[in-house]
């Protein structure tokens, strides 16, 4: 089950062996569910019947040799011992690598970036610039100056994310379908085709329908299921080795890979597109790093998962090597090597293991979409945290049902493990190639390693992955087109959304009004100040948004306390509570106008409306109490503010939801409701009292509702992107009000046309 990422980061150096082993055990159900179910379909997808016409063991032993060395080079050497070290403050995944590169090369991928944001990662691993004469320094300089390279790096990271999304569609389909194919060898041999597909679809629908309950409800079953499954396949493997062919260990020699390719030539090369599935799920070792620790993941893989998988594949090879003559009657797969009297129990365990593995990849898909959305590369979606204590467990309703429909479409459309495997293989290897490219840059820019070492890394692992990639691409018309189609659609959505978001932000910057204009509104328009707090949502970190000027010139009234709120993401995984708020005044103290910038990391959980309001009011009160003087330069007057309850909660550990809510109320009251308990000047006392009165009167949210339209004279591509694609996405995605769960009675939306 998941662990809160902050725990593992802060305590990893102090963990006892008992804690490490516990984390290693828990990681089996979260990290290795997908990888452990690969023996269900690897041989069947790789050979697809060709082995039935061969009387020698060269193909079988060659395939086993490829599987052994692939598992050794990629999951074991590349991920367990190298890539896991490239964590972003304890977090892993494609965006963790991209985030590291953005900070070290100072590439500001977010339009609302501020110099004050650099202080957020001052507590992380020190960022020391490479020597000016090194290859890393020249590469860093090129990245910082060349906008084309920066865009290419972003597109590369997005491509990796798209492949993860594609894997989230394909892996559940092939895992569940392969697991239920065991009914052919159980009872209904004559009618299995009428049972497999409906059973697989039913399991998939149930799996997606239960997502909103969260994995913490059934997560305690995940690790035991995977442990039983790995013990089961390793035991069957040992039995097959000793019973059928004790000399199968000879196939571990690389010589058999040479014999395999020499004899089979093009047919053997094409079969590598199925062998690649033996490392499906390896990316999860890095992607789920934030929930555990490097050492626990390494221990679980090297001591249990890796040897169990090797024994399982060796056992299948040993059985197949002695059953050439009957392959015309049985498909080459996992269940054919299972002793007949154990097939029903193994079938049940396999289905449970497939569900666990599918659950892990679905949750990983939710996480990657959340990260893309946080970095402004995906339309806003409703993110539900299924656990109040484990923020890594999320549920995205729209994405869940789209994934279910696509997964069912793949299962019903293909009805064949071979074509599903071709599709999944291309998605898996494409994501690994992206990780290899980003990892080589991390070695140079972040670790300051010699460029020759990074080149060797690319040559060793990139060559192996490129070989598998070429074998997968050749099967484009046999199913491999599916992840390409998914990726193209996902990339179009991401690129259009990011382009439209950047253009919208540029429009806001160009049309923002000055602070002096706002302060002069009173005498010119007869502005009325009404009771309460008005929170104006804006993407700007300075200046007054044009949409507010549009509002106030048509309705000359706003609240007695006005706060311009900017909720933004920063390219780090987590923002500490005491660094979350940047607060400052706009104009003199008497106007009671403030700016509040709320910063979240790309893995942080954004708070609901009530908690958000309490946090914001407490931060304003703490800023007022601090006695900061206002200046006309907004960039200087913004201050990092942490409320006392936040600091207390950060230092003492974890509270239950009710206890934390009660503590917030007490602490906020000590600041706002009873300001005279503190020794503060009279002007601050009055300001605090007005803030308390405004809060009691109520809080209203003012949101902008923009209608995007391309400017006249724009190119056809831009017109199509803005007027059709971006406008469609804006109309159908969640707005800021839905994201913050703000009640309708507390909101006011202001419409405005944006000519981009």
Secondary structure, 3 states (H helix, E strand, C coil): CCCCHHHHHHHHHHCCHHHHHHHHHHHHHHCCHHHHCHHHCHHHHHHCCHHHHCCCCHHHHHHHHHHHHHHHHHHHHHHHHCHHHCCECCECCHHHHHHHHHHHCCCCCCCCCCHHHHHHHCCCCCCCCCCCCCHHHHHHHHHHHCHHHHHHHHHHHHHHHHHHHHHHHHHHHHHHHHHHHHHHHCCCCCCCHHHHHHHHHHHHHHHHHCHHHCCCCCCHHHHHHHHHHHHHHHHHHHHHHHHHCHHHHHHHCCHHHHHHHHHHCHHHHHHHHHHHHHHCCCHHHHHCHHHCCHHHHHHHHHHHHHHHHHHHHHHHHHHHHCCCCCCCCCCCCCHHHCCHHHHHHHHHHHHHHHHHHHHHHHHHHHHHHHHHHHCCCCCCCCCEECCCCCCCCEECHHHHHHHHHHHHHHHHHHCCHHHHHHHHHHHHHHHHHHHHHHHHHHHHHCCCCCHHHHHHHHHHHHHHHHHHHHHHHCCHHHCCHHHHHHHHHHHHHHHHHHHHHHHHHHHHHHHCECHHHHHCHHHHHCCEEEEEEEEEECCCCCCECHHHHHHHHHCCEEEEEEEEEEEEEECCCCCCHHHCEEEEECCCHHHCEEEEEEEEECCCCCCCHHHHHHHHHHHHHHHHHHCCCCCCCHHHHCEEECCHHHHHHHHHCCCCHHHHHHHHHHHHHHHHHCHHHCCCCHHHHHHHHHHHHHHHHCEEEEEEEEEEECCCCCCHHHHHHHHHHHHHHHHHCCCHHHHCCCCHHHEEEEEEEEEC
